[in-house]
């Protein structure tokens, strides 16, 4: 006779044996909003202010805060300051990318203030900004210092934290040059970041500021763990709003910070102060003749901005056609839009184009090579987009499998912030595929995946705690993980809460009928695993008719092993 432990073992197999739990080539929705509760901003993504105008003391405050933990700031779109005596638990790690340059032009005083909210330039130039201003910034980008945490709340802060609104998720690093020009009638001297520059004239004033060595930055390589010497200046922050309430216990009790790795990079778009739009790497005042990133899921706006030349909007519209969201499902149209996006150097468009090229039964070798080139390129520039390349190498799609290379790529994507890649990395450590078998290490990465919002990993973590697989056995923690997964609409998690409720495990009140109803609902919602688990539980309890009914449901759902039960 099967024991209660045997009931959940069915679910464990679906997570730990490879294909059912591992991600496949997947389209990438680039406009998913990661930040919430930011009242002064609108749009998808996180605020990403430039910090090239910071004074030396502000840079020092940021550096010290990042050494102590995860840096915390006060930000309200009008001003930005580091809180040097306030931190979150966590640490930063550097993830290198292929060297790239970015030229930004800010045309008005409003745009300068929105993108450089520390106020250093405004304080130096003063009222002259109101009369006319322009600013050119050239960035040499080599990577990001990225935090281990992806979310936080005010109850987790340590130190003197009055005014805290956001934490620093990532710091883009490299070198920069900054040139300002104002039309004003006052002679003077500008001091930015502790360095002064002379005026050029009484009615046409210009200043120049730089930090870092562009030539040194050009030696940057993807995967580097430190920036090149002379190329570590902070350029831009990725800010995440602090939540007001404590996160669910299952989402926070997940990893050992010292070995879980580093976190995620910024998204391809950013939240801007209300009334502004994201365009060409900065927040701008909207203009009818200038392209900007379209509003999420706004079909007409995405078409209009794509036609004006915004590559990210073409990518967004392509994704909508790929999945049939708000527009007819049209793979040909999606492919055309991804080509336009990729030609405009939108990495998400290139990634999705590669996935479409290679996700067919019979793929010409030329398309395989093109897809691999696209995957290699986007992975080198954006770690979170290494996942499709990892899947190709893991599964041997159109080429021999390379499990070691796949694990390296899943690691880069996970450490860059991709939640599902952390889950795949956990599977690799569980099974010793492409890396030495290390079950506790697998638990760390699976916990990190759950912490970042991948609910399948949360359900898997619950099972680990239920059996003590790579973690200390604790039924109460297992229940919290299952409940958290269920709250995130993971039906397997809901079903396992029901299973434990049937017998009153993990501190739950025993309720055989209520637990069975939860499992039936999860099965009816599409979890074939839960159908099989419920059938096994009923057979153990002597309800053979009920067991056959739910085994039949599992069989109809594709679990052929249960067709003869």
KOLBAMI-14471 format. One record per residue (C-alpha): z negated, y, x; residue in one letter; residue number from 0. Coordinates in steps of 0.25 Angstrom, whole numbers. Layout:
BEGIN
(pt (Z Y X) A NUM)
...
This chain:
BEGIN
(pt (0 0 0) X 0)
(pt (3 14 5) X 1)
(pt (-8 23 8) X 2)
(pt (-9 38 5) X 3)
(pt (-5 41 19) X 4)
(pt (8 33 17) X 5)
(pt (12 42 6) X 6)
(pt (14 54 14) X 7)
(pt (20 46 25) X 8)
(pt (33 47 17) X 9)
(pt (33 62 19) X 10)
(pt (30 61 34) X 11)
(pt (42 53 36) X 12)
(pt (51 63 30) X 13)
(pt (46 74 40) X 14)
(pt (45 66 53) X 15)
(pt (58 57 53) X 16)
(pt (68 68 56) X 17)
(pt (80 71 47) X 18)
(pt (73 73 33) X 19)
(pt (63 84 39) X 20)
(pt (72 90 50) X 21)
(pt (80 102 47) X 22)
(pt (95 101 46) X 23)
(pt (105 112 49) X 24)
(pt (101 123 40) X 25)
(pt (107 136 36) X 26)
(pt (98 148 40) X 27)
(pt (94 159 30) X 28)
(pt (93 171 39) X 29)
(pt (87 180 29) X 30)
(pt (74 172 25) X 31)
(pt (63 183 24) X 32)
(pt (52 179 33) X 33)
(pt (42 190 31) X 34)
(pt (35 194 19) X 35)
(pt (26 205 14) X 36)
(pt (32 216 22) X 37)
(pt (31 228 12) X 38)
(pt (38 238 21) X 39)
(pt (51 230 24) X 40)
(pt (62 223 16) X 41)
(pt (72 212 20) X 42)
(pt (71 198 26) X 43)
(pt (64 195 39) X 44)
(pt (53 202 46) X 45)
(pt (52 216 51) X 46)
(pt (58 217 65) X 47)
(pt (55 230 71) X 48)
(pt (60 234 85) X 49)
(pt (49 238 96) X 50)
(pt (58 243 107) X 51)
(pt (51 257 105) X 52)
(pt (37 252 107) X 53)
(pt (28 259 117) X 54)
(pt (21 251 128) X 55)
(pt (8 250 121) X 56)
(pt (14 244 109) X 57)
(pt (22 233 117) X 58)
(pt (9 230 124) X 59)
(pt (1 228 111) X 60)
(pt (12 219 106) X 61)
(pt (12 211 119) X 62)
(pt (-3 209 119) X 63)
(pt (-3 205 104) X 64)
(pt (7 195 107) X 65)
(pt (-1 189 118) X 66)
(pt (-13 188 109) X 67)
(pt (-6 182 97) X 68)
(pt (4 186 87) X 69)
(pt (5 201 87) X 70)
(pt (2 209 74) X 71)
(pt (8 223 70) X 72)
(pt (6 233 59) X 73)
(pt (20 236 53) X 74)
(pt (24 244 41) X 75)
(pt (39 248 44) X 76)
(pt (35 262 49) X 77)
(pt (26 257 60) X 78)
(pt (23 245 69) X 79)
(pt (12 243 78) X 80)
(pt (6 231 85) X 81)
(pt (-9 228 82) X 82)
(pt (-13 223 96) X 83)
(pt (-27 218 91) X 84)
(pt (-21 209 80) X 85)
(pt (-14 196 81) X 86)
(pt (-11 183 74) X 87)
(pt (-13 169 80) X 88)
(pt (0 165 87) X 89)
(pt (8 167 100) X 90)
(pt (22 172 104) X 91)
(pt (33 164 112) X 92)
(pt (46 169 117) X 93)
(pt (59 163 112) X 94)
(pt (71 167 120) X 95)
(pt (85 169 114) X 96)
(pt (99 172 119) X 97)
(pt (100 186 125) X 98)
(pt (105 196 115) X 99)
(pt (107 211 113) X 100)
(pt (105 219 101) X 101)
(pt (108 234 99) X 102)
(pt (101 241 88) X 103)
(pt (104 255 83) X 104)
(pt (95 263 74) X 105)
(pt (101 275 68) X 106)
(pt (90 283 61) X 107)
(pt (75 286 62) X 108)
(pt (72 277 50) X 109)
(pt (79 265 57) X 110)
(pt (72 268 70) X 111)
(pt (58 269 63) X 112)
(pt (61 256 55) X 113)
(pt (65 248 67) X 114)
(pt (55 254 77) X 115)
(pt (43 255 69) X 116)
(pt (33 257 80) X 117)
(pt (36 272 80) X 118)
(pt (37 274 95) X 119)
(pt (51 280 94) X 120)
(pt (47 288 81) X 121)
(pt (35 293 88) X 122)
(pt (43 298 101) X 123)
(pt (54 304 94) X 124)
(pt (47 309 82) X 125)
(pt (53 318 72) X 126)
(pt (67 317 79) X 127)
(pt (69 303 72) X 128)
(pt (70 310 59) X 129)
(pt (81 319 64) X 130)
(pt (90 308 69) X 131)
(pt (88 295 78) X 132)
(pt (96 284 84) X 133)
(pt (91 272 92) X 134)
(pt (98 261 99) X 135)
(pt (91 248 104) X 136)
(pt (97 238 112) X 137)
(pt (89 224 112) X 138)
(pt (91 213 122) X 139)
(pt (84 201 116) X 140)
(pt (79 189 123) X 141)
(pt (70 182 113) X 142)
(pt (57 183 105) X 143)
(pt (42 182 106) X 144)
(pt (39 175 94) X 145)
(pt (26 171 87) X 146)
(pt (21 157 83) X 147)
(pt (17 162 69) X 148)
(pt (27 166 58) X 149)
(pt (17 171 48) X 150)
(pt (3 177 48) X 151)
(pt (-6 184 38) X 152)
(pt (-17 194 40) X 153)
(pt (-28 184 40) X 154)
(pt (-23 178 53) X 155)
(pt (-24 191 61) X 156)
(pt (-33 192 72) X 157)
(pt (-39 205 78) X 158)
(pt (-38 220 73) X 159)
(pt (-27 219 63) X 160)
(pt (-28 231 54) X 161)
(pt (-14 235 49) X 162)
(pt (-7 222 53) X 163)
(pt (5 219 45) X 164)
(pt (14 210 53) X 165)
(pt (14 200 65) X 166)
(pt (24 200 76) X 167)
(pt (32 187 74) X 168)
(pt (42 189 86) X 169)
(pt (46 200 96) X 170)
(pt (60 200 101) X 171)
(pt (60 203 116) X 172)
(pt (70 208 126) X 173)
(pt (74 221 131) X 174)
(pt (79 234 124) X 175)
(pt (84 248 126) X 176)
(pt (81 259 116) X 177)
(pt (89 272 114) X 178)
(pt (85 283 104) X 179)
(pt (92 295 101) X 180)
(pt (88 306 92) X 181)
(pt (94 319 87) X 182)
(pt (83 329 89) X 183)
(pt (80 343 95) X 184)
(pt (68 339 103) X 185)
(pt (67 336 117) X 186)
(pt (57 325 121) X 187)
(pt (54 312 127) X 188)
(pt (54 298 120) X 189)
(pt (44 288 124) X 190)
(pt (46 274 118) X 191)
(pt (38 262 123) X 192)
(pt (31 270 133) X 193)
(pt (44 274 140) X 194)
(pt (50 288 139) X 195)
(pt (64 293 139) X 196)
(pt (70 307 141) X 197)
(pt (77 315 130) X 198)
(pt (92 317 131) X 199)
(pt (93 331 124) X 200)
(pt (87 340 115) X 201)
(pt (95 336 103) X 202)
(pt (100 322 106) X 203)
(pt (88 314 112) X 204)
(pt (89 300 117) X 205)
(pt (80 290 124) X 206)
(pt (81 276 130) X 207)
(pt (71 265 131) X 208)
(pt (72 251 136) X 209)
(pt (63 239 139) X 210)
(pt (68 226 146) X 211)
(pt (80 222 154) X 212)
(pt (92 219 147) X 213)
(pt (98 211 159) X 214)
(pt (85 203 160) X 215)
(pt (86 200 145) X 216)
(pt (100 194 147) X 217)
(pt (94 182 154) X 218)
(pt (87 177 141) X 219)
(pt (89 163 136) X 220)
(pt (87 156 123) X 221)
(pt (74 148 123) X 222)
(pt (68 156 134) X 223)
(pt (52 157 133) X 224)
(pt (51 170 140) X 225)
(pt (60 182 140) X 226)
(pt (67 186 153) X 227)
(pt (59 195 162) X 228)
(pt (61 210 158) X 229)
(pt (66 206 144) X 230)
(pt (53 205 136) X 231)
(pt (52 218 128) X 232)
(pt (49 217 113) X 233)
(pt (61 222 105) X 234)
(pt (58 218 91) X 235)
(pt (46 212 82) X 236)
(pt (47 202 71) X 237)
(pt (36 205 62) X 238)
(pt (30 196 51) X 239)
(pt (21 202 40) X 240)
(pt (7 197 39) X 241)
(pt (4 190 26) X 242)
(pt (-9 194 19) X 243)
(pt (-14 180 15) X 244)
(pt (-18 168 23) X 245)
(pt (-6 158 24) X 246)
(pt (-8 144 19) X 247)
(pt (-16 135 28) X 248)
(pt (-5 125 30) X 249)
(pt (4 136 35) X 250)
(pt (-5 141 46) X 251)
(pt (-12 128 51) X 252)
(pt (0 123 58) X 253)
(pt (2 124 73) X 254)
(pt (-5 126 87) X 255)
(pt (0 139 91) X 256)
(pt (0 136 106) X 257)
(pt (11 126 105) X 258)
(pt (18 128 92) X 259)
(pt (28 138 98) X 260)
(pt (33 151 94) X 261)
(pt (38 157 82) X 262)
(pt (50 163 75) X 263)
(pt (60 173 78) X 264)
(pt (64 184 69) X 265)
(pt (74 183 58) X 266)
(pt (88 188 58) X 267)
(pt (85 200 49) X 268)
(pt (72 209 47) X 269)
(pt (64 216 37) X 270)
(pt (66 231 37) X 271)
(pt (59 243 31) X 272)
(pt (62 245 17) X 273)
(pt (75 252 15) X 274)
(pt (81 247 28) X 275)
(pt (90 235 31) X 276)
(pt (91 226 43) X 277)
(pt (104 229 50) X 278)
(pt (109 226 64) X 279)
(pt (95 222 69) X 280)
(pt (87 234 64) X 281)
(pt (82 240 51) X 282)
(pt (92 251 46) X 283)
(pt (93 260 34) X 284)
(pt (104 254 25) X 285)
(pt (118 259 26) X 286)
(pt (129 255 17) X 287)
(pt (139 254 28) X 288)
(pt (130 246 38) X 289)
(pt (127 231 37) X 290)
(pt (113 226 36) X 291)
(pt (106 213 33) X 292)
(pt (108 210 18) X 293)
(pt (96 208 8) X 294)
(pt (92 193 7) X 295)
(pt (100 186 -4) X 296)
(pt (107 198 -8) X 297)
(pt (121 193 -9) X 298)
(pt (128 206 -11) X 299)
(pt (120 213 0) X 300)
(pt (123 201 10) X 301)
(pt (138 202 7) X 302)
(pt (138 217 9) X 303)
(pt (131 217 22) X 304)
(pt (139 205 27) X 305)
(pt (152 212 24) X 306)
(pt (146 225 32) X 307)
(pt (144 216 44) X 308)
(pt (129 211 43) X 309)
(pt (130 197 49) X 310)
(pt (116 193 44) X 311)
(pt (120 196 30) X 312)
(pt (133 187 31) X 313)
(pt (123 176 36) X 314)
(pt (114 179 24) X 315)
(pt (126 178 14) X 316)
(pt (131 166 21) X 317)
(pt (118 159 19) X 318)
(pt (118 162 4) X 319)
(pt (131 156 3) X 320)
(pt (127 144 11) X 321)
(pt (116 140 2) X 322)
(pt (121 147 -11) X 323)
(pt (110 157 -13) X 324)
(pt (114 168 -22) X 325)
(pt (129 165 -19) X 326)
(pt (138 153 -21) X 327)
(pt (136 142 -11) X 328)
(pt (148 144 -2) X 329)
(pt (148 137 12) X 330)
(pt (161 143 16) X 331)
(pt (157 157 13) X 332)
(pt (143 155 20) X 333)
(pt (151 150 32) X 334)
(pt (160 162 32) X 335)
(pt (148 171 31) X 336)
(pt (140 164 42) X 337)
(pt (153 166 51) X 338)
(pt (152 181 48) X 339)
(pt (137 181 51) X 340)
(pt (138 173 64) X 341)
(pt (150 182 69) X 342)
(pt (140 194 67) X 343)
(pt (130 187 75) X 344)
(pt (120 183 64) X 345)
(pt (113 170 70) X 346)
(pt (110 165 56) X 347)
(pt (124 165 52) X 348)
(pt (128 158 65) X 349)
(pt (118 148 63) X 350)
(pt (122 145 48) X 351)
(pt (137 145 52) X 352)
(pt (134 134 63) X 353)
(pt (126 126 52) X 354)
(pt (138 126 43) X 355)
(pt (148 122 53) X 356)
(pt (140 110 58) X 357)
(pt (134 105 44) X 358)
(pt (146 97 40) X 359)
(pt (149 83 40) X 360)
(pt (162 84 49) X 361)
(pt (161 96 58) X 362)
(pt (172 99 68) X 363)
(pt (167 100 82) X 364)
(pt (171 114 83) X 365)
(pt (162 118 72) X 366)
(pt (151 109 78) X 367)
(pt (152 117 91) X 368)
(pt (153 130 84) X 369)
(pt (140 127 76) X 370)
(pt (133 123 89) X 371)
(pt (137 136 96) X 372)
(pt (132 144 84) X 373)
(pt (119 136 84) X 374)
(pt (117 138 99) X 375)
(pt (119 153 98) X 376)
(pt (110 156 86) X 377)
(pt (99 147 93) X 378)
(pt (100 155 106) X 379)
(pt (98 168 98) X 380)
(pt (88 164 87) X 381)
(pt (78 152 89) X 382)
(pt (76 150 74) X 383)
(pt (91 147 73) X 384)
(pt (90 135 83) X 385)
(pt (88 125 71) X 386)
(pt (102 121 68) X 387)
(pt (105 118 83) X 388)
(pt (93 110 83) X 389)
(pt (97 102 71) X 390)
(pt (111 99 77) X 391)
(pt (105 94 90) X 392)
(pt (94 86 83) X 393)
(pt (103 79 73) X 394)
(pt (115 78 82) X 395)
(pt (124 85 72) X 396)
(pt (139 83 78) X 397)
(pt (133 80 91) X 398)
(pt (123 71 98) X 399)
(pt (108 74 94) X 400)
(pt (100 81 105) X 401)
(pt (86 80 100) X 402)
(pt (79 87 112) X 403)
(pt (88 99 110) X 404)
(pt (86 99 95) X 405)
(pt (71 100 98) X 406)
(pt (72 111 108) X 407)
(pt (80 119 97) X 408)
(pt (70 116 86) X 409)
(pt (59 121 95) X 410)
(pt (67 134 98) X 411)
(pt (69 136 83) X 412)
(pt (55 132 79) X 413)
(pt (49 141 90) X 414)
(pt (58 152 85) X 415)
(pt (52 151 71) X 416)
(pt (61 141 63) X 417)
(pt (51 133 55) X 418)
(pt (60 121 52) X 419)
(pt (63 119 66) X 420)
(pt (48 118 69) X 421)
(pt (48 107 59) X 422)
(pt (60 100 66) X 423)
(pt (53 102 79) X 424)
(pt (40 95 74) X 425)
(pt (49 83 69) X 426)
(pt (54 82 84) X 427)
(pt (40 82 90) X 428)
(pt (36 72 79) X 429)
(pt (47 62 82) X 430)
(pt (49 65 97) X 431)
(pt (63 69 95) X 432)
(pt (69 78 106) X 433)
(pt (54 81 111) X 434)
(pt (42 72 114) X 435)
(pt (35 67 102) X 436)
(pt (23 76 99) X 437)
(pt (17 76 85) X 438)
(pt (6 87 87) X 439)
(pt (17 96 92) X 440)
(pt (26 92 80) X 441)
(pt (14 96 71) X 442)
(pt (14 110 78) X 443)
(pt (28 113 75) X 444)
(pt (28 107 61) X 445)
(pt (16 116 58) X 446)
(pt (24 128 64) X 447)
(pt (35 124 54) X 448)
(pt (26 124 43) X 449)
(pt (19 138 47) X 450)
(pt (33 144 47) X 451)
(pt (36 139 33) X 452)
(pt (43 126 33) X 453)
(pt (36 119 22) X 454)
(pt (41 105 26) X 455)
(pt (34 106 39) X 456)
(pt (21 110 31) X 457)
(pt (22 97 23) X 458)
(pt (24 90 36) X 459)
(pt (12 96 42) X 460)
(pt (4 92 30) X 461)
(pt (8 78 33) X 462)
(pt (4 79 48) X 463)
(pt (-10 84 44) X 464)
(pt (-11 73 33) X 465)
(pt (-9 62 44) X 466)
(pt (-13 69 57) X 467)
(pt (1 69 63) X 468)
(pt (0 78 75) X 469)
(pt (-12 86 68) X 470)
(pt (-26 83 64) X 471)
(pt (-26 75 51) X 472)
(pt (-31 85 40) X 473)
(pt (-28 82 25) X 474)
(pt (-32 96 21) X 475)
(pt (-22 103 30) X 476)
(pt (-12 93 26) X 477)
(pt (-14 97 11) X 478)
(pt (-12 112 15) X 479)
(pt (1 109 22) X 480)
(pt (6 101 10) X 481)
(pt (2 113 1) X 482)
(pt (8 123 10) X 483)
(pt (21 115 10) X 484)
(pt (21 114 -5) X 485)
(pt (18 129 -7) X 486)
(pt (31 130 1) X 487)
(pt (39 122 -9) X 488)
(pt (39 109 0) X 489)
(pt (38 98 -10) X 490)
(pt (34 88 0) X 491)
(pt (22 96 3) X 492)
(pt (19 97 -12) X 493)
(pt (21 82 -14) X 494)
(pt (11 79 -3) X 495)
(pt (1 89 -9) X 496)
(pt (2 80 -21) X 497)
(pt (1 67 -14) X 498)
(pt (-12 72 -8) X 499)
(pt (-17 77 -21) X 500)
(pt (-15 64 -28) X 501)
(pt (-26 58 -19) X 502)
(pt (-34 71 -16) X 503)
(pt (-31 71 -1) X 504)
(pt (-33 83 8) X 505)
(pt (-43 90 0) X 506)
(pt (-34 90 -13) X 507)
(pt (-40 87 -26) X 508)
(pt (-36 73 -30) X 509)
(pt (-26 74 -42) X 510)
(pt (-17 62 -43) X 511)
(pt (-9 67 -55) X 512)
(pt (-8 81 -49) X 513)
(pt (-4 76 -35) X 514)
(pt (7 67 -42) X 515)
(pt (13 78 -50) X 516)
(pt (14 87 -37) X 517)
(pt (21 75 -30) X 518)
(pt (31 73 -42) X 519)
(pt (34 88 -42) X 520)
(pt (37 88 -27) X 521)
(pt (46 76 -29) X 522)
(pt (53 82 -41) X 523)
(pt (55 94 -32) X 524)
(pt (63 87 -22) X 525)
(pt (54 80 -12) X 526)
(pt (58 66 -11) X 527)
(pt (47 63 -1) X 528)
(pt (37 67 -12) X 529)
(pt (44 57 -21) X 530)
(pt (42 46 -12) X 531)
(pt (28 50 -8) X 532)
(pt (24 50 -23) X 533)
(pt (31 37 -25) X 534)
(pt (23 31 -14) X 535)
(pt (10 37 -19) X 536)
(pt (12 31 -33) X 537)
(pt (15 17 -27) X 538)
(pt (2 18 -19) X 539)
(pt (-5 21 -32) X 540)
(pt (2 9 -40) X 541)
(pt (11 18 -48) X 542)
(pt (24 10 -45) X 543)
(pt (32 16 -56) X 544)
(pt (29 30 -51) X 545)
(pt (32 26 -37) X 546)
(pt (46 20 -41) X 547)
(pt (49 33 -49) X 548)
(pt (46 42 -37) X 549)
(pt (52 33 -26) X 550)
(pt (65 34 -35) X 551)
(pt (64 49 -34) X 552)
(pt (63 48 -19) X 553)
(pt (75 39 -19) X 554)
(pt (83 48 -28) X 555)
(pt (80 59 -18) X 556)
(pt (86 52 -6) X 557)
(pt (74 44 -1) X 558)
(pt (82 31 -1) X 559)
(pt (70 23 5) X 560)
(pt (63 24 -8) X 561)
(pt (75 19 -17) X 562)
(pt (69 5 -16) X 563)
(pt (55 9 -18) X 564)
